[in-house]
Amino acid sequence: MADDLYARYMKAAAANRAHGATCSWCSPGARCETGQHLAAEFARLQDAYLKQQKKKR
């Protein structure tokens, strides 16, 4: 489960970066609808992963 969460977290991070690099509308302060979705999914998975890591300590 932990490895799967980490893999999904890293995949979401890569998708978020790739979109930001290619979308002419997105900027650090504003995102298109797709960019908003990707950023939200990345943040959700990052929070879940970090929460899981804290539990392990």
Secondary structure, 3 states (H helix, E strand, C coil): CHHHHHHHHHHHHHHHHHHHHHCCCCECCECCHHHHHHHHHHHHHHHHHHHHHHHHC
